[in-house]
Each structure stands twice: as structure tokens, then as C-alpha cells.
Amino acid sequence: MLSYRSLLEAEAVAKAVSPDNVRVPLGLFVKTMRRGKRVFTIIECETRLQTFVATIDDLLSGVSVAERVVSVVKGS
């Protein structure tokens, strides 16, 4: 779970990583959702541990990029 200061920040991050919900390998399920100012991701992995770790790494990388973009936009 990730918490943000505003609904808009949480929504931006959730939408930024939501495309990951669509294209995933067989045996992997990823769903990201926003609840208020919080963003939750559910990951179910029925394959290798390496797949699970790589999925988390990709997700957090996308979150990091989205947070930086939000920060830059807010600073404008």
C-alpha cells in the first residue's frame, strides 16, 4: 500500500501503473487500484519466485517514475 497527500496524486500513480494489469504472463495476476489517497496492488504469482520479484521491481519502478512526474507537474 502506498499513501499520497491528495486524491489526484494517488489517482495519477494508480493510472500510471494500471497498464501493467493487462499484459502479464500466464500464471501471474496484477491488479492496481486506488482507494481514497491510497494505492494498492494485488500480485498473485503461480510461477517462479524470480517472476514475482521482477514484477514487484517493475511495479515500483513505474511508481517511482509516476511520482517524479507528479512532482514536476505540481512544481510547474
ChimeraX attribute file (.defattr): number of C-alpha atoms within 10 A of each C-alpha:
attribute: neighborCount
match mode: 1-to-1
recipient: residues
	/A:1	11
	/A:2	13
	/A:3	15
	/A:4	15
	/A:5	9
	/A:6	11
	/A:7	15
	/A:8	13
	/A:9	20
	/A:10	25
	/A:11	18
	/A:12	18
	/A:13	26
	/A:14	24
	/A:15	17
	/A:16	17
	/A:17	21
	/A:18	17
	/A:19	13
	/A:20	17
	/A:21	16
	/A:22	10
	/A:23	10
	/A:24	12
	/A:25	10
	/A:26	9
	/A:27	11
	/A:28	17
	/A:29	17
	/A:30	19
	/A:31	16
	/A:32	20
	/A:33	19
	/A:34	19
	/A:35	13
	/A:36	13
	/A:37	15
	/A:38	19
	/A:39	21
	/A:40	15
	/A:41	18
	/A:42	12
	/A:43	15
	/A:44	12
	/A:45	17
	/A:46	12
	/A:47	12
	/A:48	10
	/A:49	10
	/A:50	9
	/A:51	15
	/A:52	16
	/A:53	12
	/A:54	11
	/A:55	19
	/A:56	15
	/A:57	12
	/A:58	14
	/A:59	18
	/A:60	13
	/A:61	13
	/A:62	17
	/A:63	19
	/A:64	13
	/A:65	14
	/A:66	20
	/A:67	18
	/A:68	12
	/A:69	14
	/A:70	16
	/A:71	12
	/A:72	10
	/A:73	9
	/A:74	9
	/A:75	7
	/A:76	5
